[in-house]
Amino acid sequence: MTGLDQIEFWHWWIAAVAFTAIEVFAPSVAFIWMGVSAAIVGFLLLLFPETAWESQFLFFAVLSVASVALWRFYRFRHPAIDAQPNLNRRGHEYIDRTFMLDEGISNGQAKLLIDGVIWKIRGKDLPPGSKVHVTAVDGTVLVVEPE
């Protein structure tokens, strides 16, 4: 009798906890599914204790690969909705907003004070006091059009 013949259900549950702990420290969403697979194999071994170790490992491998593949397929079809899509993209917050120019646009460029921050803007030449609509962001430059 070798060591593999003595695998019991709780060994798989310990493996499940270990995989889950790895997921906490190295998030990849793969280890959590391996942990779930190990827990399922543990429950099956609890119900059918005479299962050979080869079958246990085969079932664990198939379950792990299938669950990771299904999860990736699901996430591809249902991508996560970002609660703050413009986080760390501050200029994008101003797209579709209208502002009044403090200084006119000359040679296609000017500066505009928005929420205490001076932004470079690019657009058609306009006199001071004109209203502009932000249409796009090019790096750190706001692209504007006359309102």
DAGIRA-V745505 format. One record per helix or strand of 3 or more residues. SS is the DSSP state (2 for helix, 1 for strand). FROM is the first residue (numbers start at 1). TO is the last residue. Records with the same first field share a line. If there is no record, write none. Layout:
BEGIN
SS=FROM-TO ; FROM-TO
END
This chain:
BEGIN
2=3-6 ; 9-25 ; 31-47 ; 53-77 ; 90-94
1=98-100 ; 109-114 ; 117-122 ; 131-138 ; 141-146
END
